[in-house]
Amino acid sequence: MTTTAPSSPTPGERADAAVDAILAGLDQLGTDSSRGLVVDSPPGAGKSTLVVRAAGHLVAQGREVMIVAQTNEQVDDLAERLVERHPELTVGRLLRSGGVLAPRLEALDRVTGAQRITDLQPRPPVIVATAAKWARVSNEQGHWPLAIVDEAYQMRSDALLACAGLFDKALFVGDPGQLDPFSSVATERWHGLSWNPLNNAVDVTLAHNPTMALHSLPVSWRLPASAAELTERAFYPFTRFVAGTRPDDRRMTLLPALGRDAVDRVLDLAADTGWGCLELPFRQTLRTDRELADALVATVLRLLTRGTTTRCEQAPDGRPLAPARIAVGVSHNDQAEAVRSRIALNPRLAGVTVDTANRLQGREFDVTLVWHPLSGRVDASAFHLETGRLCVLLSRHRHACLVFARAGIPELLDRHPSTQPVHLDVPPKFPDGWRAHQIVMAHLGRPGHHVRA
């Protein structure tokens, strides 16, 4: 008698099991003393989908929910998705002073906008607003048994404190690999304090509630199989996940090149492997490196002129790569302006997104081109070694990511080992930026990922 080994669960089954466990944990919150749940999510694992599903699950049990997001765009996205996913649901959208509903929400009968809670009558079972807006709502205007905090790792703890009196328990959902909250003022006076206002909302909550249940979403539906393993190893050593697609499920093809210059070669590598690194000759440059900006724009143009087509589960028959599905990610606003000014000269490139990592958080494209934060630098500062910045830049794509840099980054890292100061009662950040950069550069330096200009 032979027995067959049980098959391992598919990515979809793993994702469903994780969500079921989270919803069961939400049900348990109503009967125990825990203050909430934390859900860690890798890039593209369905954070917003979980928030929408959790809100519908709670409302179906007769519970009211407040949802806290970090930007107005995130709030509008959640309101739109809530009524699309739950046709029976009415959603309230709290607006900033003098604000009006976005046109896409005005067209939805079941989204009601108001500048004050008291104007939402009868009060909808789900109300969505930014953290800044919730901070202006008083306890006399409303209190909720549970709040859902979306993109919780982008939320500063002082923003959480400003609205924490409005709810008893919370579901925190966020990506621990994204950029930490930042401030332009000196923050040394708060180092080591458990309530440090510059820490993110999740870290401060866990510091005061160490027994709070932790969950994670185990599947990235955005990242291709070529990117999931590197992203996990470099940025998420404690959040294990896999790609939701197999290596052959996504393909990027280009028409044959008329020549075989460095741009064509790196594009062919990216189409074959999902990664490409175009290395310019070593030089210490100004932050707005003209040659590197030219190379980025030339590659975007070549992507479009070579008739690039992408095939995936969303478009099994293939679709032409459009400018709107391409992004150029940089570290500084002046770098973004250097690339935008060149793109503006060619009408064919209209629609290409060019922005900093801070503004690309949460967005998704088919192909991304990245200006490496350490390219051409004489030092490796804390800003440029920031783990979240590199993680965001390298995790926006569905098909391929191309990195542009001057030669010499591994040597620069060796000359500038991590020297972050150690403070009492401050847990070390892991993985640190120095280690993450080393892992990424070792991967991009392998044969088959690397082209010298």
C-alpha positions in Angstrom: 0.0 0.0 0.0 1.4 3.4 -1.0 0.6 6.7 0.5 0.9 10.0 -1.2 2.5 12.8 0.7 0.2 15.7 1.4 0.6 18.6 -1.1 1.8 21.9 0.3 -0.8 24.6 0.4 -1.0 27.0 -2.6 -0.2 30.7 -2.1 -4.0 31.4 -2.2 -4.7 28.8 0.5 -1.9 30.2 2.7 -3.3 33.7 2.3 -6.9 32.6 3.0 -5.8 30.7 6.1 -3.9 33.8 7.4 -6.9 36.1 6.9 -9.2 33.6 8.6 -6.9 33.5 11.6 -6.9 37.3 11.7 -10.7 37.5 11.6 -10.9 34.9 14.3 -8.6 37.0 16.4 -10.9 40.0 15.9 -13.8 38.0 17.1 -11.8 37.0 20.2 -11.0 40.6 20.9 -14.6 41.1 22.0 -14.2 38.5 24.8 -10.7 38.9 26.1 -8.6 41.7 27.7 -6.2 42.2 24.8 -5.9 45.7 23.4 -5.7 44.6 19.8 -3.9 42.8 16.9 -0.9 43.6 14.8 -0.7 42.4 11.2 2.6 42.7 9.4 2.5 42.7 5.6 5.1 42.5 2.9 4.7 44.7 -0.2 1.6 43.9 -2.2 0.2 41.3 0.2 -3.2 42.8 0.4 -3.2 45.2 3.3 -6.1 47.3 2.0 -8.0 44.1 1.0 -7.7 42.9 4.6 -8.9 46.2 6.0 -11.9 46.2 3.7 -12.7 42.6 4.6 -12.2 43.1 8.3 -14.5 46.1 8.3 -17.3 44.1 6.5 -16.8 41.2 8.9 -17.2 43.4 12.0 -20.3 45.3 10.6 -21.9 42.0 9.8 -21.8 41.3 13.5 -23.4 44.6 14.3 -20.3 46.4 15.4 -19.4 50.0 14.4 -15.9 50.6 13.1 -13.7 53.7 12.7 -10.9 53.4 10.2 -7.7 55.5 10.5 -5.5 56.0 7.4 -2.6 58.3 6.9 -3.3 60.3 3.7 -6.5 61.6 2.0 -5.7 59.4 -1.0 -5.6 56.3 1.2 -8.9 57.3 2.8 -10.6 57.8 -0.6 -9.3 54.5 -1.8 -10.6 52.6 1.2 -14.0 54.3 1.0 -14.3 53.3 -2.6 -13.2 49.8 -2.1 -15.5 49.3 0.9 -18.7 50.1 -1.0 -17.5 48.1 -4.0 -16.8 45.0 -1.8 -19.8 45.4 0.4 -22.8 46.6 -1.6 -25.0 46.8 1.5 -22.6 49.0 3.4 -22.9 52.8 4.0 -19.6 54.5 4.6 -19.0 57.9 6.2 -16.0 59.9 4.9 -14.8 62.6 7.4 -13.4 65.6 5.4 -10.9 68.2 6.3 -12.2 71.7 7.1 -13.6 73.2 3.9 -13.1 69.9 2.0 -15.5 68.2 -0.3 -15.8 64.6 -1.5 -13.5 63.6 -4.3 -15.3 63.2 -7.6 -14.9 59.5 -7.7 -16.7 59.3 -4.3 -19.4 61.8 -5.2 -20.6 59.3 -7.8 -21.2 56.6 -5.1 -24.6 56.8 -3.4 -23.4 54.9 -0.3 -20.5 57.3 0.6 -21.5 60.2 2.7 -19.1 63.1 3.3 -19.1 65.6 6.2 -16.6 67.8 8.0 -18.0 66.9 11.4 -19.2 63.6 13.0 -22.4 65.2 14.0 -23.3 65.9 10.4 -23.2 62.2 9.6 -26.8 61.4 10.4 -27.8 58.6 10.8 -24.2 57.6 11.7 -22.8 55.1 9.2 -21.5 51.8 10.6 -18.1 52.6 9.1 -16.4 56.0 9.2 -13.1 56.6 7.4 -10.7 59.6 8.0 -7.1 60.5 8.2 -5.3 60.4 11.6 -5.1 64.2 11.5 -8.9 64.5 11.2 -9.6 61.9 13.9 -7.4 63.9 16.2 -10.0 66.7 16.0 -12.9 64.5 17.0 -13.8 64.6 20.7 -15.0 61.8 22.9 -18.3 63.6 23.3 -18.9 63.3 19.5 -18.4 59.5 19.4 -16.6 56.4 20.8 -16.0 53.2 19.0 -15.3 49.7 20.4 -12.7 49.0 17.7 -10.6 50.9 15.2 -8.7 49.7 12.2 -5.4 51.5 11.6 -4.2 51.2 8.0 -0.5 51.8 7.1 0.2 51.7 10.8 4.0 51.8 10.4 3.7 55.1 8.6 1.8 56.6 11.6 3.8 58.4 14.3 3.0 57.5 17.8 1.9 61.0 18.8 -0.7 60.8 16.0 -2.0 57.6 17.5 -2.1 59.2 21.0 -4.1 62.1 19.6 -7.0 59.8 18.6 -6.5 56.8 20.9 -9.2 58.0 23.3 -11.9 57.4 20.6 -11.6 53.6 20.6 -11.1 50.7 23.0 -9.2 48.2 20.8 -7.5 48.2 17.5 -6.4 46.2 14.5 -3.0 47.6 13.2 -2.2 46.7 9.6 1.0 47.8 8.0 4.3 47.1 6.2 7.3 47.0 8.6 9.7 47.4 5.7 8.5 50.9 4.7 10.0 54.2 5.6 9.8 55.2 9.3 8.1 58.4 10.3 10.4 61.3 10.2 10.7 64.9 11.6 12.7 67.9 10.7 13.3 68.7 14.4 16.0 67.3 16.7 14.7 64.1 18.3 17.5 63.1 20.7 15.6 64.1 23.8 13.1 61.2 23.3 15.6 58.4 22.6 14.9 55.4 24.8 11.5 56.5 25.9 8.7 54.0 25.3 6.4 56.7 24.2 8.9 58.4 21.8 6.6 60.4 19.5 8.9 59.7 16.5 8.5 56.0 16.8 5.8 54.4 14.7 2.4 53.6 16.2 3.0 49.8 16.1 6.4 49.8 18.0 5.0 52.1 20.7 1.8 50.1 21.1 3.8 46.8 21.4 6.2 48.4 23.9 3.2 49.0 26.2 1.3 45.9 25.3 3.9 43.1 24.8 1.3 40.3 24.8 -0.6 41.7 21.8 -1.1 39.0 19.2 1.0 39.3 16.0 0.0 38.0 12.6 1.5 38.3 9.1 0.2 38.1 5.6 2.3 35.3 3.9 1.9 36.1 0.2 2.9 39.0 -2.0 0.6 39.3 -4.9 2.6 42.2 -6.4 6.2 41.0 -6.4 7.1 38.5 -9.0 8.8 35.3 -8.1 12.1 36.8 -9.2 11.9 39.5 -6.5 10.2 37.9 -3.5 13.2 35.9 -2.3 15.6 38.9 -2.4 13.1 41.3 -0.9 12.4 38.9 2.0 16.1 38.2 2.6 17.2 41.8 2.5 14.3 43.5 4.3 11.9 41.0 6.0 14.0 38.4 7.9 11.2 38.1 10.4 8.2 38.2 8.1 8.3 35.1 5.9 6.4 35.3 2.6 6.3 33.9 -0.9 5.3 35.3 -4.3 1.7 34.6 -5.3 2.8 33.7 -8.8 5.2 31.1 -10.3 8.3 32.1 -12.3 6.5 31.5 -15.6 3.3 33.3 -14.7 4.7 36.7 -15.6 6.7 37.5 -18.7 8.0 40.7 -20.1 9.0 40.6 -23.8 10.6 43.2 -26.0 11.0 43.4 -29.8 14.6 42.6 -31.0 17.0 45.6 -30.6 18.4 47.3 -33.7 21.7 47.6 -31.8 23.2 46.1 -28.7 24.3 49.0 -26.5 24.3 49.0 -22.7 20.6 50.1 -22.5 19.4 47.3 -24.7 21.5 44.7 -22.9 20.2 45.7 -19.4 16.6 45.7 -20.7 17.1 42.2 -22.1 18.5 41.1 -18.7 15.5 42.6 -16.9 13.1 40.8 -19.2 14.8 37.5 -18.7 15.5 37.7 -14.9 13.3 40.4 -13.5 16.4 42.5 -12.4 18.9 44.6 -14.2 21.6 46.9 -13.0 23.2 49.5 -15.4 26.5 50.6 -13.9 28.0 53.8 -15.0 31.8 54.5 -14.6 33.0 55.3 -11.2 32.9 59.0 -10.4 32.0 61.1 -7.3 29.2 63.4 -8.5 26.8 66.0 -7.5 23.5 64.6 -6.2 21.8 65.5 -9.5 24.1 63.3 -11.7 23.4 64.5 -15.2 24.7 61.3 -16.9 22.7 59.1 -14.6 19.5 61.1 -15.2 20.1 60.9 -19.0 20.6 57.1 -18.7 17.3 56.7 -16.8 15.3 58.7 -19.4 17.0 56.9 -22.3 16.0 53.6 -20.8 12.4 54.6 -20.3 12.2 55.7 -23.9 13.8 52.5 -25.1 11.3 50.4 -23.1 8.5 52.1 -25.0 10.2 52.1 -28.5 11.0 48.4 -28.3 7.3 47.5 -28.0 7.5 46.0 -24.5 4.6 43.7 -23.7 3.7 42.3 -20.3 1.8 39.0 -19.7 0.5 38.0 -16.3 -2.6 36.7 -14.5 -4.3 40.1 -15.1 -3.5 40.1 -18.8 -2.9 36.5 -20.0 -2.9 37.5 -23.6 -0.5 40.3 -23.0 -0.8 44.1 -23.0 1.6 46.8 -24.3 3.6 48.5 -21.6 2.1 52.0 -21.2 3.9 55.1 -19.7 1.5 55.1 -16.8 2.7 51.7 -15.8 6.4 52.8 -15.5 7.9 54.6 -12.5 11.3 56.2 -11.8 12.1 56.2 -8.1 14.7 58.5 -6.5 15.8 59.6 -3.1 15.7 63.4 -3.4 13.3 65.9 -4.8 16.0 67.6 -6.9 16.8 64.2 -8.5 13.1 63.8 -9.3 13.1 67.2 -10.9 16.2 66.4 -13.0 14.5 63.4 -14.4 11.1 65.1 -14.9 12.6 68.0 -16.8 14.2 65.5 -19.3 11.0 63.5 -19.6 9.0 66.6 -20.3 11.0 67.1 -23.5 9.5 64.0 -25.1 5.7 63.8 -25.4 5.9 60.1 -25.8 7.0 59.8 -22.2 3.9 61.7 -20.8 2.4 59.7 -18.0 5.6 58.2 -16.6 5.7 58.6 -12.8 8.8 60.2 -11.3 8.9 60.6 -7.5 10.8 60.0 -4.3 10.5 56.8 -2.3 8.3 58.6 0.3 5.7 59.4 -2.3 5.9 56.0 -4.0 5.0 54.1 -0.9 1.9 51.9 -1.5 1.9 52.3 -5.2 2.4 49.6 -7.9 3.8 49.6 -11.4 4.7 47.0 -14.0 8.3 48.3 -14.4 10.4 50.5 -12.1 13.7 52.2 -12.7 15.6 53.1 -9.5 18.3 55.8 -9.0 20.4 54.1 -6.3 20.6 56.2 -3.2 24.4 55.7 -2.9 25.3 56.3 -6.5 28.2 58.8 -6.9 28.4 59.6 -3.2 31.6 60.1 -1.1 29.9 58.8 2.1 27.1 56.5 3.2 25.0 58.7 5.5 22.1 57.4 7.7 19.6 58.9 5.2 21.0 57.1 2.3 21.4 53.8 4.2 17.8 53.9 5.4 16.4 50.4 5.0 12.9 51.5 4.3 14.0 53.8 1.5 15.8 51.0 -0.5 12.9 48.6 0.3 10.3 50.9 -1.1 12.3 51.7 -4.3 12.9 48.0 -5.0 9.4 46.6 -4.3 7.0 48.6 -6.5 7.2 46.4 -9.5 5.1 43.5 -10.9 7.5 42.5 -13.7 11.0 44.1 -13.6 13.1 46.5 -11.6 16.2 48.2 -13.1 18.8 49.9 -10.9 21.0 52.7 -12.1 24.2 53.5 -10.2 27.8 54.6 -10.5 30.4 51.9 -9.9 32.0 51.6 -6.5 29.0 51.1 -4.2 30.3 47.9 -2.5 33.6 49.6 -1.9 31.8 52.6 -0.5 29.9 50.4 1.9 33.1 48.7 3.0 34.6 52.1 3.8 31.6 53.2 5.8 30.4 50.4 8.0 27.3 51.0 10.0 28.2 53.4 12.9 24.7 54.3 14.2 24.9 55.4 17.8 23.6 53.0 20.4 21.1 54.4 22.9 19.9 52.8 26.1 16.5 51.1 25.9 16.4 51.5 22.1 16.1 48.1 20.4 18.5 47.8 17.5 16.9 48.1 14.1 17.2 44.9 12.1 17.9 44.5 9.3 20.0 47.7 9.3 20.5 49.6 6.1 24.2 48.7 5.7 23.3 45.0 5.7 20.4 45.4 3.3 22.5 47.4 0.8 25.2 44.7 0.9 22.7 41.9 0.2 21.1 43.9 -2.7 24.4 44.8 -4.3 25.7 41.2 -4.0 22.6 40.1 -5.8 22.8 42.7 -8.5 26.5 42.1 -9.0 26.0 38.5 -10.0 26.5 37.6 -13.7 23.3 38.0 -15.6 22.0 41.0 -13.6 24.7 43.5 -14.3 25.7 45.7 -17.4 28.5 48.2 -17.5 27.8 51.3 -19.5 
